[in-house]
């Protein structure tokens, strides 16, 4: 049987997979970025054991992308997001983060609090 800490980490992975793969490719613009970030937070917070989700939309990176193209929107990718999550399973809390590491959006376990 997995420990409560292992189960909490597993739950965090499920939440990140849902967040990233549900929203990757969504059209995003500077005017829709904030509401998209809130929708992402609220969507993932519906899932069991999810206590808090904070999505920071990197509008500076979106603006730079839009400056290089003719369309008024682009597709959402990990480079436009910084995400933090808190998951609680039984008596264990897990803090996680997603941020760019080079050119790859890395999802990390920050802390396990028993």
N, C-alpha and C positions, 0 to 999 in steps of 0.2 A: 504494500500500500504506500502511496506517496505521502510524504509529510505535509502538514499544512503549509509550510513555506514553499515546498515544491508545487503544490496545487495553486498557491497564490501566484507564483511565477508563471505557471502554465496559463492561468486566467489572464495575466497581463499580456502574454503572447497572443492569445486569442483576440483580445481587444485591439492590439496594434495591427494584427492581420486584417481585422474587420475595417478599422479606420483607414488604413492605407489602400487596401484593394477595393473597398467600396467607393472611395472618392477619387482615386487616381484617374486622370483623364477628364474630370469634370471641367466644363468651361468656367474660367474665372477671369474677372477683370478687376480693375482697381475699385470700381463701384460695388462689385458683388463680393469682394474678398472677406469683408468683416462678417456679413451675414452667412457666408459659406462656412467660415470658421466656427460661428455659433452653432450652426446646424450640425457640424461634425461633432462638436462637444456634446450637444444634447442627444444625438443619435447614439453615441458610444456609452454615455452615462445611463442609458436605458438598460444596458446589459447587466446581468447578475454580477455582484461583487465589485462593481465599478463605483468608486466613491467620488472621484473628481477627474475631469479632463480639461486641460488648458491648451487650446490651439492658438498659437501666434502665427498669423498670416504674415509672411515676409513680403510686404507690399513694395519694399525697395527692390527686391529681386523680380517681382512681377513687373514693376515699372521698367526696369532695365530690359526685361524680355520684350515688353511691348514696344519699347523704343526701337527695337531691331526688326520689327515686322509691320505689316500694313493693317492687320486685324486689330480690333479693339479688345480682344480677349485672347487668352492662351489656355493650354491644358494644365490642370493642377498636377504637379509632381512633388516629390519630397523636398526639392530644393526651395519650395515656397512655404514650407512649414517648419515650425519648431513646436513639438508636442510634449507635454508632461502629463502623466497619469498617476493616479493613486488607486490601488486595488486593495481590498480587504477580504481575506478569506479566514474564517474562524477568528483566531486572535492574532493573525499575522497581517501586517501592512506591507505593501510593496510599492516603491516609488520607481517610476520608469521615465525615460526621456527618449525622444527621437530628434536628432539633429544631423545636419550634414557633416560627414567626415570625408573630406576631399570631395569627390563627386558622387558620393553614395549616401543615401539617407539611412543612418545607423540607428537602430532601436536598441536601447541599453537598459540594463537593470542598474538603477542607481543605489537602491538600498532595500534591504529586507529587515523589517522591524518586528521583532517578536515580543 
